[in-house]
Amino acid sequence: MATTTVRLDPDEEHTLDELAEIHGGRSNALRAGLRLLAAETQRHVALADLLADWEHEAGPVDDDAVATMTDRFEL
């Protein structure tokens, strides 16, 4: 297993300590954060692919339609 050094400011270190209590240690908290970030990235890629397919089939996405959906789904 690899070891990585992370430099944290005092606020980030405090946050990590709080999360460590919940997740069973600093390493576990960082792993959980990494998994969440990876999942969010995958969702963004999937959304970009969806929009590309949509534009290919229906033409460019209208900015007003995007704004309406953003408001409707509180994005």
N, C-alpha and C positions, 0 to 999 in steps of 0.2 A: 504494500500500500504506500502511496506517495505521501510526502509531507510538503505542505506549502506554507510559506510565511505570508501573513496578511497584516498590513499596518492599519491600525484603526485609530480614529481620533477618540477623545474621551467619551463623547456622546455615543458613538458607535460601540465602543467597548461596554458601556453601561447597558445598551440595548442587547448586546450579545450575552452579557451576564444574565439579564432577565430571561431571554429566550433559552439560555442554557438550563435554567431551573425547570422550564417547561418540557424541554426536549431531551433531558438526561445528559447534559454536558455540552460544552462549547462545540466540539466536533460534530455532534449530532445536530445541533442547531444550524451550523453552517451547511451541513449536508442537506438538511430540510430546505434551507433557503436556496441552495443550488438546484435542487429538484424543482422547486416552485418557479425559479427563473427559467429553467429549461422548458418547463411546461408552458409558461407564458410565451416564450420564444416560438415554440411549436404552434401555438394558437395564432400568433401573428403571421407566421409563414402560411398556415392554412387559410387565414383570412385573405392574405395577399393572393394566394392561388385562386380562391373563390372569386375575388374581384376581377382577376385577370380572365377567368373563364366567362364571367358575366359580361365583361366588356367585349370579349371575342364574340359572344352570342348575341348580345343586345345593343352593342355600341358602348361608347364611353359612359361612365357613371356620371350622372348629373350631380353637381355640387349641392344643389338645393335638396335633392333626394337624400344625399348623404347627411346633410344637416338635419333633415326631418327624422331620419332613422336614429341619428345620434341623440336627438332630443327624446324621441319616443322610447328608446331603450336605455336612456340615461348613461350613455357611453362617454 
